Structures are given as C-alpha cells and as structure tokens.
Amino acid sequence: MEHSVLIMGGSGQAGAGTATLLRRWYPELPLTIAGRDLGRARRVADELGGATATTIDLRRGDLGLREADGYSAVVATVWDSQLNGLRHAQDRGLPYVSISSGLVDIGPEVIATGLRAGAAPILLAGHWYAGLVVLAVLGLVGEFARLDTIEVSGVLDEHDSGGPAATADMERLLAATSAGHVRRDGVFHWVTGPEAEVEVTSVDGTVLPGRIVPILDVPSLALATGAPNVRFAFAIGESADRRRGGRASTEVRIDLEGVDHAGAPLRTSRYLLHPEGQRPLTALGVALGVERLLGLRGDPVPPGLHTPEALIDPGHAAERMAEIGATFTDSADRESRAVHP
C-alpha cells in the first residue's frame, strides 16, 4: 500500500495500541502517528519501526498537514471536535474511523455523512471497546433460535480509566445526560433515576452498584439480533484481579435469554475478561475496523455510514481476541477458556 494510515491521537493509549496491532498484522503497512506533541509521536513511531510522525491541529481545516502528504485512511482515536478529520477524509475519498462520539453526540457525524453519502466509507465505532463487545455477543448468539433478552454489564476499574483523551470523552458523554437507553418490548426508551440503577456482578461474585448508560451497543445489538429487550450497564470500582492483589483488569458480563434450536428455553451467562484492562480491547476494536476499511480483509467497503457489526466477522474478532490474551469465563464455573464461542 503506497499511502499511510493517519492515526490522529496515535501517541495516546488507544492510538498507539492500534498502531502496534496493525504493525504486527501487516509489517509493510505504512503508518503515520499524528499528535499535538511531536516528540511523543516520534517515540511511538520509532518503537513501531517503519512509521512516521507528524503534528496535527484538529482546529484547522487542513489539520496542519502538508497538502503533499497522501493517506490511505484517517483514524480518529481522539475526539474530532470540529469534524475536520472527517471532512479531510471525505474530501479525499478516504475511509474514516471514529471512536469518541457516543450515542448522545453522534448527530453531527451522521448528518455530515448523510450530506455526502457517496464521499467515503465512515465507520462509527463509539461503542464499548470500539465495537468489540457487540462482536463478542454476536459470536455467542448461534446457540439461540430466538433471542429475547441481552444484558451486558461492564466493570471499569477506577485505576483503568485510560489516558487524558479517554477521560475527557467519558466526562463529556456522562455530562450530556444522566439517563440510560434501553430497548424494552421492542421499543427504545430512556430510563432515569432509580430505574437506571442496577447491580453489576463481578466475575468473583462481588456485587457493585452500576447504572444503565446510553451507548451505541444497545441499538447495534438490538437491530443486529432482533432481541426486543436490550440493556447495557457498567460499574466503576475495583476489578476482581485487583481485589486479588493483581493489576486493574476489565470484565464484561454477557447475559442472554431466549429459545434454543429445539424450542426449549435457554439462558447463558459469560464474562469477557482481559488482565491488562480496557486498552488492549479498545485497540483491537479499532484495528479490526481499519483492517476492514482498507480492504485488507473482506470485500471492498462502499461509501456511506457503517457500524462495526456490519463490517467485521465475529469469528475473526474472536480469533484476534484470543491472540491478545482475552478470555471467556462461564459464570457458573468461573473457569477461563479461549475466546472462541
């Protein structure tokens, strides 16, 4: 590939993790690490090898980049607050990935894409772990002939809040509304107050206070599976690994209820775990999106608005999750196994 993948925020946790995975999978893929601090960007580029570094200014229409520089894709691992990165991609017909706009603030990106639907393929991946949880759930639903309820519960360790950009994203999204968003009996609802308060059970059985949140995973899972009841909640607290004296880990509980292929009622409960916290999973979600948009795997992606579950094969995602050390645990026996559903 002649041109480089421009990773905006590439020296941050999500950006650097994404670049590391892409370099591992595709050693010859050109990468450009773009950030406000050129020194940090150069350090990441040097560690990767075969990558370049540049400064970027998201407030400028030209992003502060030289017009002569050509890119193969634009990846926004920081909030593209003025949509200059999106506009840069559309003007040049380049694939674009966004991970910072949540359910409550995707409107500008949706409108910008709708106004120029034929300009470029746009991946909205402001889901938990950039869509990886949605793909994990979809990898489990084959046991069901009919899926009635999906409940996802995450534990975010307070020592694993991510870098400054991730913290700012979380604060911005939570400041927009205290309401949660669910699908109930086939209808999307907003829930507030005590109705949005739930208990989240950690993998070791510890119960934490949590809240239902507005997140893109809910409509993605509801519309991808047809499940009439979907909710996503998370709790901020001490993860199970840290309670055992280890480091901050990440936990996502997936509860599914419906009917199996013999017509009998079926309920399953599993945990998606990673001992190193949220960073590896978020980076993997982004890298899978970039891989797909660049045509490195699968059919060419047409211009328009896309979501992770529309583009990425859950089986392939499961294989990649296993490669980076993620595991599934059945909640009944707490015994870990590889991430292949």
SERO-4910 file (N, C-alpha, C, O; in steps of 0.05 Angstrom, whole numbers):
BEGIN
 pado doro    nc1    nc2    nc3   cac1   cac2   cac3    cc1    cc2    cc3    oc1    oc2    oc3
  Met    A     17    -24      0      0      0      0     18     25      0     36     27     17
  Glu    A     13     43    -19     31     65    -22     28     86      0     47     96     10
  His    A      3     93      7     -2    115     25     -5    104     54    -10     81     59
  Ser    A     -1    123     73      0    116    101    -27    119    115    -44    135    106
  Val    A    -32    103    136    -55    106    152    -50    128    173    -31    126    189
  Leu    A    -65    149    172    -62    172    190    -78    166    216   -102    164    215
  Ile    A    -63    163    238    -76    157    264    -75    182    281    -54    189    292
  Met    A    -97    196    282    -99    221    298   -101    213    327   -119    197    335
  Gly    A    -83    224    343    -81    215    371    -65    189    373    -69    174    392
  Gly    A    -47    185    354    -33    160    353    -12    156    375     -3    133    378
  Ser    A     -6    177    390     13    173    412     -2    168    439     11    163    459
  Gly    A    -29    168    438    -45    162    462    -48    132    465    -38    116    448
  Gln    A    -62    123    486    -64     95    491    -78     80    469    -68     60    459
  Ala    A   -102     89    461   -116     75    440   -102     76    414   -100     56    399
  Gly    A    -91     99    407    -78    102    381    -53     86    379    -48     72    359
  Ala    A    -36     87    400    -11     71    400    -17     41    400     -3     26    386
  Gly    A    -37     33    415    -45      5    415    -54     -5    388    -48    -27    379
  Thr    A    -70     12    375    -80      6    348    -57      3    328    -55    -16    313
  Ala    A    -38     22    329    -15     21    311      2     -4    316     12    -16    297
  Thr    A      5    -12    341     21    -35    348      9    -60    335     23    -77    324
  Leu    A    -18    -63    337    -31    -86    326    -29    -86    295    -23   -107    283
  Leu    A    -34    -64    283    -32    -62    254     -4    -69    244      0    -82    224
  Arg    A     16    -59    259     44    -66    251     49    -96    254     63   -107    237
  Arg    A     38   -108    275     42   -137    279     29   -153    257     40   -172    247
  Trp    A      4   -145    249    -10   -160    228      1   -154    200      2   -173    184
  Tyr    A      8   -130    195     16   -121    168     43   -105    170     42    -81    171
  Pro    A     65   -120    171     91   -106    176     98    -85    155    113    -67    161
  Glu    A     87    -87    131     94    -68    110     74    -45    108     77    -27     91
  Leu    A     53    -44    125     33    -24    123     44      3    133     52      5    156
  Pro    A     44     24    116     55     50    126     36     62    146     11     62    143
  Leu    A     47     73    168     32     85    189     43    113    195     67    117    195
  Thr    A     25    132    201     33    158    209     21    164    236     -4    164    239
  Ile    A     38    169    256     29    175    283     26    205    286     46    220    284
  Ala    A      2    214    289     -4    243    290    -13    252    318    -31    239    329
  Gly    A     -1    273    328     -8    283    354      0    312    357     13    323    340
  Arg    A     -8    323    380      0    351    385     29    353    393     42    374    387
  Asp    A     40    333    406     67    332    416     84    315    396     82    291    396
  Leu    A    100    329    380    116    314    360    136    295    373    141    273    362
  Gly    A    147    302    396    166    284    409    153    258    417    164    236    412
  Arg    A    129    259    429    115    234    436    108    218    412    110    194    411
  Ala    A     99    232    391     92    218    366    116    204    354    114    181    345
  Arg    A    139    217    355    163    204    344    172    180    361    182    160    349
  Arg    A    168    182    387    176    159    403    159    134    396    169    112    394
  Val    A    133    138    392    116    116    385    123    106    357    125     81    353
  Ala    A    128    124    338    135    116    311    162    100    311    164     81    296
  Asp    A    181    109    327    207     95    328    204     68    340    217     49    330
  Glu    A    187     65    360    183     38    372    170     19    352    176     -5    352
  Leu    A    152     30    336    138     13    316    157      4    294    156    -19    285
  Gly    A    174     22    285    191     17    262    175     21    236    152     12    234
  Gly    A    187     33    217    174     37    191    150     56    192    133     55    174
  Ala    A    148     72    213    126     91    216    137    120    216    161    124    223
  Thr    A    120    139    209    128    167    210    112    181    232     92    171    241
  Ala    A    121    205    239    107    221    259    102    249    249    117    259    232
  Thr    A     80    260    258     74    288    249     57    301    271     44    287    287
  Thr    A     57    327    270     39    342    288     12    346    274     10    346    250
  Ile    A     -9    350    290    -35    354    279    -50    375    296    -47    376    320
  Asp    A    -66    391    283    -83    411    297   -112    406    288   -119    414    266
  Leu    A   -128    395    305   -155    388    298   -173    413    295   -195    410    285
  Arg    A   -163    436    303   -179    461    299   -176    472    271   -192    490    264
  Arg    A   -157    462    256   -153    473    229   -166    455    208   -166    431    210
  Gly    A   -176    468    188   -189    453    166   -170    435    152   -178    414    142
  Asp    A   -145    443    150   -125    426    137   -110    408    156    -91    394    149
  Leu    A   -118    409    182   -106    393    203    -77    399    208    -63    386    223
  Gly    A    -67    421    195    -39    428    198    -21    409    182      4    410    186
  Leu    A    -32    394    164    -16    375    148     -8    387    122    -21    405    111
  Arg    A     14    377    111     23    386     85      4    374     64     -3    350     65
  Glu    A     -4    390     45    -22    380     24    -10    358      7    -24    341     -4
  Ala    A     17    358      6     30    337    -10     29    310      3     32    289    -10
  Asp    A     23    309     29     22    284     43     -4    269     36    -26    280     38
  Gly    A     -1    244     26    -25    229     19    -29    206     39    -10    195     49
  Tyr    A    -54    200     45    -60    180     65    -80    160     53    -95    166     34
  Ser    A    -81    136     65    -99    115     56   -124    114     74   -145    103     65
  Ala    A   -123    125     98   -146    125    116   -140    145    138   -117    152    143
  Val    A   -162    154    151   -160    173    174   -173    159    197   -197    152    196
  Val    A   -158    156    219   -168    142    243   -168    162    266   -146    171    274
  Ala    A   -191    169    276   -194    188    298   -196    173    325   -217    165    333
  Thr    A   -173    170    338   -173    158    365   -175    179    387   -174    173    410
  Val    A   -178    204    378   -185    226    396   -211    239    385   -218    234    362
  Trp    A   -224    255    401   -249    267    393   -244    288    371   -229    307    375
  Asp    A   -256    283    348   -253    301    325   -274    323    328   -294    324    315
  Ser    A   -268    342    347   -288    360    358   -300    378    336   -324    385    338
  Gln    A   -285    386    316   -296    404    295   -300    389    269   -306    401    248
  Leu    A   -297    363    270   -301    345    247   -283    352    224   -289    346    200
  Asn    A   -260    364    230   -241    370    208   -227    344    198   -221    342    174
  Gly    A   -224    325    215   -213    299    206   -232    285    188   -224    273    167
  Leu    A   -258    285    195   -278    273    178   -280    287    151   -281    275    130
  Arg    A   -279    314    151   -280    329    126   -256    323    109   -258    321     85
  His    A   -232    321    122   -208    315    107   -211    288     93   -203    286     69
  Ala    A   -222    268    106   -226    242     94   -246    244     72   -242    232     50
  Gln    A   -269    257     76   -289    259     55   -279    274     30   -285    265      8
  Asp    A   -264    295     34   -254    310     11   -236    293     -6   -233    298    -30
  Arg    A   -223    273      6   -204    257     -9   -213    228    -14   -199    212    -25
  Gly    A   -238    222     -6   -249    196    -10   -236    174      7   -234    151     -2
  Leu    A   -227    181     31   -212    162     47   -230    150     69   -248    164     79
  Pro    A   -227    125     75   -241    113     98   -235    129    124   -213    139    127
  Tyr    A   -255    130    141   -252    145    166   -264    129    189   -285    117    186
  Val    A   -250    129    212   -259    114    235   -262    134    258   -243    150    263
  Ser    A   -284    133    272   -289    150    295   -296    132    319   -313    114    317
  Ile    A   -283    137    342   -289    120    366   -298    137    390   -304    126    411
  Ser    A   -298    163    388   -303    180    411   -331    191    413   -339    202    434
  Ser    A   -347    189    392   -374    200    392   -393    178    401   -396    158    388
  Gly    A   -407    183    423   -425    164    434   -454    168    424   -459    184    407
  Leu    A   -472    153    436   -500    154    427   -512    182    429   -528    189    412
  Val    A   -503    197    449   -515    223    453   -503    245    436   -514    267    435
  Asp    A   -481    240    422   -469    262    406   -459    253    378   -441    266    368
  Ile    A   -472    232    367   -464    224    340   -478    240    319   -471    238    295
  Gly    A   -497    257    326   -513    271    307   -497    286    286   -503    282    262
  Pro    A   -478    303    293   -463    317    272   -449    299    253   -448    304    229
  Glu    A   -437    276    262   -424    258    244   -444    244    225   -438    240    202
  Val    A   -467    237    236   -488    224    220   -497    244    198   -500    236    175
  Ile    A   -502    269    205   -511    288    185   -489    294    165   -495    295    141
  Ala    A   -464    297    174   -442    302    155   -439    279    135   -434    284    112
  Thr    A   -443    254    145   -441    231    127   -465    230    108   -462    224     84
  Gly    A   -489    236    119   -513    236    102   -512    257     80   -522    252     58
  Leu    A   -501    280     86   -499    301     65   -480    294     42   -483    303     20
  Arg    A   -461    276     48   -441    268     28   -439    237     29   -417    227     33
  Ala    A   -461    224     26   -462    195     29   -443    180     11   -434    158     18
  Gly    A   -438    191    -13   -421    177    -32   -391    185    -30   -376    176    -47
  Ala    A   -384    201    -10   -357    211     -9   -336    191      0   -315    188    -11
  Ala    A   -343    176     22   -323    158     34   -337    139     53   -359    145     63
  Pro    A   -325    116     58   -336     98     79   -329    109    107   -306    114    113
  Ile    A   -350    112    124   -346    122    151   -354    101    171   -377     91    170
  Leu    A   -337     94    189   -342     75    210   -347     89    236   -328    100    248
  Leu    A   -372     88    247   -378     98    273   -374     76    293   -389     57    294
  Ala    A   -353     78    310   -346     57    328   -344     68    357   -325     61    371
  Gly    A   -363     85    364   -362     96    391   -375     77    411   -385     85    432
  His    A   -374     51    406   -384     30    423   -364     24    445   -341     34    444
  Trp    A   -372      6    464   -353     -3    484   -331    -19    470   -336    -37    455
  Tyr    A   -306    -12    475   -283    -24    462   -285    -22    432   -278    -41    418
  Ala    A   -295      0    422   -296      5    393   -312    -16    378   -305    -22    355
  Gly    A   -332    -28    391   -349    -48    378   -342    -77    385   -356    -95    376
  Leu    A   -321    -81    401   -313   -109    406   -333   -124    423   -336   -148    419
  Val    A   -347   -110    442   -367   -124    458   -390   -133    440   -400   -155    444
  Val    A   -399   -116    422   -420   -124    404   -412   -149    388   -428   -167    385
  Leu    A   -388   -149    378   -379   -173    363   -377   -197    380   -382   -220    371
  Ala    A   -369   -194    406   -367   -217    424   -395   -228    429   -399   -253    429
  Val    A   -415   -211    433   -442   -221    437   -452   -235    412   -464   -257    414
  Leu    A   -447   -224    389   -457   -236    364   -443   -264    359   -455   -281    346
  Gly    A   -420   -267    370   -407   -293    368   -419   -314    386   -413   -338    383
  Leu    A   -436   -306    405   -448   -324    424   -477   -332    417   -488   -351    427
  Val    A   -490   -316    399   -519   -319    395   -526   -343    378   -550   -349    375
  Gly    A   -506   -357    367   -513   -380    350   -526   -403    365   -539   -420    352
  Glu    A   -525   -403    391   -538   -423    407   -568   -419    408   -583   -437    415
  Phe    A   -577   -396    400   -605   -388    403   -620   -389    376   -610   -379    356
  Ala    A   -644   -400    376   -662   -397    353   -677   -371    355   -684   -359    334
  Arg    A   -682   -362    379   -695   -336    383   -682   -323    408   -680   -336    429
  Leu    A   -675   -298    405   -662   -284    427   -682   -263    438   -690   -246    423
  Asp    A   -688   -265    464   -708   -247    476   -695   -224    491   -705   -202    491
  Thr    A   -673   -230    505   -661   -210    523   -631   -211    521   -618   -233    521
  Ile    A   -619   -188    519   -590   -184    521   -584   -164    543   -593   -141    541
  Glu    A   -568   -172    563   -560   -154    584   -529   -155    585   -518   -176    590
  Val    A   -517   -132    581   -488   -130    582   -481   -112    606   -492    -91    610
  Ser    A   -462   -121    622   -453   -106    646   -423   -106    647   -410   -127    648
  Gly    A   -411    -82    647   -383    -79    648   -373    -69    675   -387    -54    688
  Val    A   -349    -77    682   -336    -66    706   -312    -50    696   -293    -61    684
  Leu    A   -312    -24    701   -290     -6    694   -274     -1    720   -284     14    737
  Asp    A   -250    -11    721   -234     -7    745   -226     22    747   -218     34    727
  Glu    A   -228     34    771   -222     63    774   -193     69    769   -186     92    764
  His    A   -176     48    769   -148     52    762   -142     47    732   -119     47    723
  Asp    A   -164     44    717   -161     37    688   -179     55    672   -194     46    655
  Ser    A   -178     81    678   -196     99    664   -185    108    637   -198    123    622
  Gly    A   -161     99    630   -149    106    604   -133    132    606   -129    142    628
  Gly    A   -125    142    583   -109    167    583   -127    191    585   -151    189    588
  Pro    A   -115    215    583   -130    240    585   -152    242    564   -174    252    571
  Ala    A   -148    233    540   -169    235    519   -193    217    527   -216    226    523
  Ala    A   -188    193    537   -209    175    544   -225    187    568   -250    185    569
  Thr    A   -211    198    587   -224    211    610   -242    234    601   -265    236    610
  Ala    A   -232    250    583   -247    273    573   -272    263    558   -294    275    560
  Asp    A   -269    242    542   -292    231    528   -314    221    548   -337    227    544
  Met    A   -305    207    568   -324    197    588   -339    220    602   -363    219    606
  Glu    A   -324    240    610   -336    263    623   -356    277    605   -377    286    614
  Arg    A   -349    280    580   -367    294    561   -392    278    557   -414    290    556
  Leu    A   -390    252    553   -414    236    548   -432    234    572   -456    235    570
  Leu    A   -420    231    596   -437    230    620   -449    256    628   -470    257    640
  Ala    A   -436    279    620   -447    305    625   -471    311    607   -488    327    614
  Ala    A   -473    297    584   -495    303    566   -522    294    577   -542    307    573
  Thr    A   -522    271    591   -547    262    603   -541    241    625   -521    227    623
  Ser    A   -557    241    645   -555    220    666   -574    197    660   -575    178    675
  Ala    A   -589    199    638   -608    178    631   -594    154    618   -573    158    604
  Gly    A   -605    131    621   -596    108    606   -614    102    582   -636    113    581
  His    A   -605     86    564   -620     80    540   -623     50    537   -603     35    538
  Val    A   -647     40    534   -652     11    533   -672      6    510   -686     24    500
  Arg    A   -674    -20    502   -696    -29    486   -713    -47    504   -703    -66    516
  Arg    A   -739    -42    505   -757    -57    522   -782    -63    506   -796    -46    496
  Asp    A   -787    -89    504   -810    -99    488   -810    -87    460   -831    -81    448
  Gly    A   -786    -85    449   -783    -76    421   -783    -46    417   -779    -37    395
  Val    A   -785    -31    439   -786     -2    437   -762     10    452   -755      1    474
  Phe    A   -748     29    439   -726     43    452   -736     63    472   -753     79    465
  His    A   -725     63    496   -734     80    518   -710     94    531   -687     83    530
  Trp    A   -715    117    543   -696    129    562   -705    123    590   -729    125    596
  Val    A   -686    116    607   -692    110    635   -676    128    653   -653    133    647
  Thr    A   -688    137    675   -675    156    693   -679    148    722   -695    130    728
  Gly    A   -664    161    740   -667    157    768   -663    128    776   -646    114    765
  Pro    A   -679    119    796   -676     91    805   -679     70    784   -668     48    786
  Glu    A   -695     77    762   -699     57    741   -673     51    726   -670     30    714
  Ala    A   -654     70    727   -629     66    713   -607     54    731   -585     48    722
  Glu    A   -614     50    756   -595     38    775   -597      8    776   -619     -3    779
  Val    A   -575     -6    773   -574    -35    773   -550    -45    789   -533    -29    796
  Glu    A   -550    -70    795   -527    -83    807   -511    -98    786   -522   -111    768
  Val    A   -485    -95    787   -467   -108    768   -450   -128    784   -436   -121    803
  Thr    A   -452   -153    776   -438   -175    790   -411   -181    776   -410   -188    753
  Ser    A   -390   -177    791   -363   -182    781   -358   -212    778   -374   -228    788
  Val    A   -337   -219    765   -332   -247    759   -326   -264    784   -330   -288    784
  Asp    A   -318   -250    806   -313   -265    831   -337   -265    849   -335   -273    872
  Gly    A   -360   -255    839   -385   -254    855   -390   -229    870   -412   -225    881
  Thr    A   -371   -211    871   -374   -185    884   -395   -169    869   -394   -167    845
  Val    A   -413   -157    884   -435   -140    872   -428   -111    875   -422   -101    897
  Leu    A   -428    -96    852   -422    -68    852   -446    -52    843   -462    -62    826
  Pro    A   -450    -28    853   -472    -11    843   -465     -1    815   -443     10    811
  Gly    A   -484     -3    797   -479      6    770   -503     21    759   -523     25    772
  Arg    A   -500     31    734   -521     46    721   -524     37    692   -504     30    679
  Ile    A   -548     38    682   -553     34    654   -545     60    640   -551     82    649
  Val    A   -530     57    618   -519     80    604   -528     82    575   -536     62    564
  Pro    A   -528    106    564   -534    109    535   -510    103    519   -490    117    520
  Ile    A   -511     81    503   -487     73    488   -496     59    462   -517     47    461
  Leu    A   -479     62    442   -486     52    415   -490     21    415   -502     11    396
  Asp    A   -478      8    434   -481    -21    435   -511    -30    436   -518    -51    426
  Val    A   -528    -14    449   -556    -22    452   -570    -23    425   -581    -44    419
  Pro    A   -571     -1    410   -584     -4    384   -570    -24    365   -583    -37    349
  Ser    A   -543    -25    366   -529    -44    349   -537    -73    355   -543    -88    337
  Leu    A   -538    -80    380   -545   -107    388   -574   -113    382   -582   -134    373
  Ala    A   -591    -93    389   -620    -97    385   -627   -102    356   -642   -120    349
  Leu    A   -615    -85    338   -622    -87    310   -608   -109    295   -617   -120    275
  Ala    A   -584   -117    305   -569   -139    293   -582   -166    300   -580   -185    284
  Thr    A   -594   -168    323   -604   -194    332   -634   -196    332   -646   -218    332
  Gly    A   -648   -173    332   -677   -173    335   -687   -176    363   -711   -178    368
  Ala    A   -669   -177    383   -677   -180    411   -694   -157    419   -685   -134    416
  Pro    A   -717   -161    431   -735   -139    438   -727   -125    465   -736   -104    471
  Asn    A   -709   -138    480   -701   -127    506   -670   -127    507   -657   -148    507
  Val    A   -659   -103    508   -630    -99    509   -623    -77    528   -636    -56    528
  Arg    A   -603    -81    544   -593    -60    561   -562    -63    564   -551    -85    561
  Phe    A   -549    -41    571   -520    -41    576   -516    -24    601   -525     -1    603
  Ala    A   -502    -36    620   -496    -22    645   -467    -25    652   -454    -43    643
  Phe    A   -456     -6    667   -429    -11    677   -426      1    705   -441     19    714
  Ala    A   -407    -10    719   -400     -1    746   -371      8    747   -354     -5    733
  Ile    A   -365     28    762   -337     37    766   -329     29    793   -342     36    813
  Gly    A   -308     13    795   -299      3    821   -274    -14    818   -260    -13    798
  Glu    A   -269    -30    838   -246    -48    838   -252    -73    823   -272    -87    828
  Ser    A   -235    -80    804   -239   -104    788   -230   -129    804   -216   -126    824
  Ala    A   -239   -152    796   -233   -177    810   -203   -182    812   -194   -190    834
  Asp    A   -188   -178    791   -160   -183    792   -146   -165    812   -128   -174    826
  Arg    A   -154   -140    814   -142   -121    833   -149   -129    862   -133   -125    880
  Arg    A   -173   -140    866   -181   -149    893   -163   -172    901   -159   -177    925
  Arg    A   -152   -187    882   -135   -209    888   -105   -201    890    -87   -217    892
  Gly    A   -101   -175    889    -73   -165    891    -60   -160    865    -36   -154    864
  Gly    A    -74   -164    842    -62   -160    816    -67   -132    805    -71   -113    821
  Arg    A    -65   -129    779    -68   -104    767    -97   -100    759   -114   -118    760
  Ala    A   -104    -75    751   -131    -69    742   -138    -85    717   -123    -83    697
  Ser    A   -159   -100    718   -168   -116    695   -194   -105    684   -206    -86    696
  Thr    A   -204   -117    663   -230   -109    653   -248   -133    652   -239   -155    646
  Glu    A   -274   -129    657   -294   -150    658   -319   -141    644   -328   -118    648
  Val    A   -330   -158    627   -356   -153    615   -373   -177    617   -366   -198    607
  Arg    A   -395   -175    631   -414   -198    634   -435   -196    612   -446   -175    607
  Ile    A   -440   -219    599   -459   -220    577   -481   -241    585   -475   -265    587
  Asp    A   -505   -232    590   -528   -249    596   -547   -250    573   -556   -229    563
  Leu    A   -553   -274    564   -571   -278    541   -594   -297    549   -590   -316    564
  Glu    A   -617   -291    539   -641   -307    545   -658   -309    521   -663   -290    506
  Gly    A   -668   -334    515   -685   -338    492   -693   -367    490   -698   -381    510
  Val    A   -693   -378    465   -701   -405    460   -680   -418    443   -670   -406    424
  Asp    A   -673   -443    449   -653   -457    433   -666   -469    408   -690   -466    403
  His    A   -650   -483    392   -659   -493    366   -678   -517    369   -690   -526    349
  Ala    A   -681   -528    393   -700   -549    398   -726   -538    409   -745   -553    415
  Gly    A   -727   -511    413   -751   -498    423   -752   -496    453   -773   -488    464
  Ala    A   -731   -504    467   -730   -503    496   -719   -476    505   -702   -464    492
  Pro    A   -728   -466    529   -717   -441    540   -687   -444    544   -677   -465    552
  Leu    A   -672   -423    539   -643   -423    542   -633   -397    554   -641   -375    545
  Arg    A   -617   -399    575   -604   -376    587   -574   -381    589   -566   -403    598
  Thr    A   -558   -362    582   -529   -365    585   -518   -340    598   -529   -318    595
  Ser    A   -495   -343    611   -482   -321    624   -452   -325    623   -442   -345    633
  Arg    A   -438   -306    610   -409   -309    606   -396   -282    611   -408   -261    609
  Tyr    A   -370   -284    618   -354   -260    622   -332   -258    601   -319   -278    595
  Leu    A   -329   -235    589   -306   -229    573   -285   -214    590   -292   -193    602
  Leu    A   -261   -225    592   -241   -214    610   -215   -208    596   -208   -221    576
  His    A   -201   -188    606   -173   -184    598   -157   -174    622   -165   -154    635
  Pro    A   -135   -186    628   -120   -179    652   -106   -152    651    -98   -142    672
  Glu    A   -104   -141    627    -90   -115    625   -109    -91    622   -100    -69    615
  Gly    A   -134    -95    627   -153    -73    626   -164    -68    599   -163    -84    581
  Gln    A   -175    -44    596   -190    -37    572   -173    -31    547   -183    -33    525
  Arg    A   -148    -22    551   -132    -13    529   -129    -33    506   -133    -26    483
  Pro    A   -121    -59    512   -117    -78    490   -143    -83    474   -142    -86    450
  Leu    A   -166    -84    488   -191    -89    474   -200    -66    457   -209    -70    434
  Thr    A   -197    -42    467   -204    -18    451   -186    -17    426   -196    -12    404
  Ala    A   -160    -21    430   -142    -20    407   -149    -41    387   -147    -36    363
  Leu    A   -156    -65    396   -164    -86    377   -189    -79    362   -190    -83    338
  Gly    A   -209    -67    376   -233    -59    361   -227    -40    339   -238    -42    317
  Val    A   -210    -20    345   -203      0    324   -187    -13    301   -193     -9    278
  Ala    A   -168    -30    308   -151    -43    288   -167    -60    269   -162    -61    245
  Leu    A   -187    -75    280   -204    -91    263   -220    -74    244   -224    -81    221
  Gly    A   -229    -51    253   -243    -32    235   -225    -22    213   -234    -21    190
  Val    A   -201    -14    220   -182     -4    200   -175    -26    179   -176    -21    155
  Glu    A   -170    -50    189   -164    -72    172   -186    -76    151   -181    -81    127
  Arg    A   -211    -75    160   -234    -80    142   -237    -57    122   -242    -62     99
  Leu    A   -235    -32    132   -239     -9    114   -218     -7     93   -224      2     70
  Leu    A   -194    -16     99   -172    -15     79   -174    -37     59   -158    -38     40
  Gly    A   -193    -56     63   -195    -78     44   -174    -99     48   -169   -116     31
  Leu    A   -161    -99     72   -141   -120     78   -154   -146     85   -141   -167     85
  Arg    A   -179   -145     91   -195   -169     96   -224   -164     87   -235   -144     94
  Gly    A   -235   -182     71   -262   -179     63   -266   -163     38   -246   -154     26
  Asp    A   -290   -160     29   -297   -145      5   -292   -115      9   -292   -106     32
  Pro    A   -289   -100    -13   -286    -71    -11   -310    -59      3   -333    -68     -1
  Val    A   -305    -39     20   -327    -26     35   -336     -2     19   -320     16     13
  Pro    A   -362      0     13   -372     22     -3   -374     48     14   -374     46     38
  Pro    A   -376     71      1   -380     96     16   -406     94     31   -425     79     24
  Gly    A   -408    110     53   -432    111     69   -425    107     98   -402    105    106
  Leu    A   -446    105    115   -443    102    143   -444     72    151   -462     58    143
  His    A   -425     64    167   -423     36    175   -418     34    205   -409     52    218
  Thr    A   -426     10    217   -421      4    244   -404    -21    245   -403    -36    226
  Pro    A   -390    -27    268   -372    -50    269   -385    -76    262   -374    -92    247
  Glu    A   -410    -81    272   -422   -107    267   -431   -110    238   -436   -133    230
  Ala    A   -433    -88    223   -440    -90    195   -416    -98    178   -419   -107    155
  Leu    A   -392    -95    188   -368    -99    172   -350   -122    181   -338   -135    165
  Ile    A   -349   -127    207   -329   -145    218   -342   -172    226   -362   -173    239
  Asp    A   -329   -194    217   -338   -221    223   -333   -227    253   -310   -225    262
  Pro    A   -354   -235    268   -350   -241    297   -330   -264    301   -315   -264    321
  Gly    A   -329   -283    283   -310   -305    286   -281   -296    284   -264   -304    299
  His    A   -276   -278    265   -249   -266    262   -242   -250    286   -220   -251    296
  Ala    A   -262   -235    297   -257   -219    321   -250   -237    344   -232   -230    360
  Ala    A   -264   -259    347   -258   -278    369   -230   -289    367   -216   -291    387
  Glu    A   -221   -295    343   -193   -305    340   -173   -284    348   -153   -290    361
  Arg    A   -178   -259    340   -160   -237    347   -160   -232    377   -140   -226    389
  Met    A   -184   -234    390   -185   -231    419   -169   -251    433   -154   -245    452
  Ala    A   -170   -276    424   -155   -297    437   -125   -292    434   -109   -297    452
  Glu    A   -117   -281    411    -89   -275    406    -77   -255    425    -54   -256    433
  Ile    A    -94   -235    434    -84   -215    452    -88   -221    481    -83   -204    499
  Gly    A    -98   -245    487   -100   -253    515   -127   -250    528   -129   -253    552
  Ala    A   -147   -244    513   -174   -242    524   -185   -271    527   -178   -289    512
  Thr    A   -202   -274    547   -214   -300    553   -244   -297    558   -253   -275    566
  Phe    A   -259   -318    554   -286   -320    563   -287   -338    588   -272   -358    590
  Thr    A   -304   -331    607   -309   -348    630   -339   -353    633   -355   -334    632
  Asp    A   -346   -378    636   -374   -384    642   -379   -377    671   -364   -386    689
  Ser    A   -399   -361    677   -403   -351    704   -410   -374    723   -406   -371    748
  Ala    A   -420   -397    713   -427   -418    731   -403   -432    744   -404   -441    767
  Asp    A   -380   -434    728   -358   -449    739   -333   -431    742   -313   -440    754
  Arg    A   -333   -406    731   -311   -388    734   -285   -398    721   -263   -387    728
  Glu    A   -286   -417    703   -262   -428    691   -258   -415    664   -275   -416    647
  Ser    A   -235   -403    660   -229   -388    635   -224   -408    612   -215   -430    616
  Arg    A   -231   -398    589   -225   -413    565   -219   -392    543   -224   -368    546
  Ala    A   -209   -402    520   -203   -383    498   -229   -370    488   -251   -379    494
  Val    A   -225   -348    474   -248   -332    466   -265   -343    443   -282   -329    434
  His    A   -260   -367    434   -276   -378    413   -303   -387    425   -304   -405    441
  Pro    A   -325   -374    417   -352   -381    428   -359   -409    422   -380   -418    430
***
